[in-house]
Amino acid sequence: MEVMHSPPEEDKHPEQHGFCCRATHNLWVLLEEEKWLAKHIEKGSYARNYSRRGDNSVYKPITDELLRKK
């Protein structure tokens, strides 16, 4: 993934640089998670594999409950 940076003299809001880097990283993580999710849902392997990725997630109890009700 290529990261584009503007030269410092063109930065209109340098105080937002850290925020923008973090937001870019969060978007990349979200897109990677979506690819993983789509692959496992399509293969029917989500229920077997999700707990290895989200064992410390606040969403794990909700996901567990939803999978039990399936």
Secondary structure, 3 states (H helix, E strand, C coil): CCCCCCCHHHCCCHHHHHHHHHHHHHHHHHHHHHHHHHHHHHHCCHHHHHHHHCCCCCCHHHHHHHHHHC
